[in-house]
Amino acid sequence: MFLSSYPPRKCGISTFTQDLSTAIDGLKDSELKSKFIAINDNGNYQYPDDVMFQINENEVQDYVKTAEEINGMTNVRQVSIQHEFKLYGSEHGENLLSFLETLEKPAVTTFHAVLSYPSEKRKRIVRAIAEKSANVIVMSNKAVEILKEHYGIPGSKITVIPHGVHNVPPGNNPSEKGKLGYGNRVLLASFGFLRPGRGARSSGRGYEYVIEAMPDIVKKFPNALYLIIGVTHPKTVKREGEMYRNSLEEKVRDLGLEEHVKFINEYVSLDELFTYLKATDIYVCSSLNPQQVTSGTLAYAMGCGCAVVSTPFFHAREAITPDRGILLDDFKDPGLFSKAIIKILSNPSLRKEMKKNAYEYMRGMTWSRTAESYMKVFNKHAKAF
């Protein structure tokens, strides 16, 4: 049983959960059939039949009642919890503790975000989640280090399983460009929910700094086109509408880049996303949060064989080596973006080598491999139960 957001809710963790559960159910000799508890954000979603329960993120009694029902289900051996602080309502998602305190089945919790130097309240909540979980899973070595050093969680309770990627066959870059109608363009791309950056731990995308780098790039490569793929995050839309997207579009107009920056304002399907990524010459990851320990967008881009230019957040520091891309020295610096992008575009053999190395590096992190690693953890605790 998975506790998470779930499609059709548009959320990175819902997509992760669907991909992971599909891979687990598809393992050789697997007799499992995943079921789900969907966390709702007041949206009216038409879930598939395998969603057995729904929880309103802000209703504590929903968490308690659902846990009680699961306790009585003999065919549920354990619960896989996908955790992100904003997913479970309240200030720091502490509503989840009501579920864990009631649950009698073993729980395995995946932390999608791990923050160093936490407030005392956040530290207490994360510790409590870990204590009530049979095992916690993180997606990078840095996350293990933070949980041990800043939260006092023993390493014996933590397992590293990298973010999974689809086993996409390597694409033919000119062919993929042709499918999109960009056959004569040099393509840069970024994708993900649009979010503005605010505060030191902002989850903002930082696209404005890439746009500001484009004039220098266009001088050197007049056929360069930067694709920004994705809709504004639903919670951002509720809070402030399309202010961030509008500000980006205004910046494009002010810099005279209308022919060099294009917004793909869609929640694209996986097949569409793979076409875009395989057509891309350089994927640009401009995240503003230095402490980001997991980036699904970075994983998917490298999994499609993209050369990468990225800001130096924690996950990027682990994934990007000089033979796979360029890791910048700082954030919010258009000059660093333009210098790195021009360097790669000016050296086709370097770009080709980076793309090949990124693709090969991610072959060990396909969803089937990820599913096998999760099953080892699940089986360990299910047998104990």
Buried (B, 14 or more C-beta within 10 A) or exposed (E): BBBBBBBEBBBBBBBBBBBBBEBBBEBEEEEEEBBBBBBBBEEEBEBEEEBBBBBBBEBBEBBBBBBEEBEEEEEBBBBBBBBBBBBBBBEBBBBBBBBBEBBEBBBBBBBBBBBBEBEEEBBBBBBBBBEBBBBBBBBBEBBBBBBBEBBEBEEEBBBEBBBBBBBBEEBEBEEBBEBBEBEEBBBBBBBBBBBBBEEEBBBBBBBBBBBBBBBBBBEEBEEBBBBBBBBBBBEBBEEEEBEBBEEBBEBBEEBEBEEBBBBBBEBBEEEBBBBBBBBBBBBBBBBBBBBBBBBBBBBBBBBBBBBBBBBBBBBBBBBBBEEBBBBBEEBBBBEBBBBBBBEBBEEEEBBEBBBBBBBEBBEEBBBBBBBBBBBEBBEBBBEEE
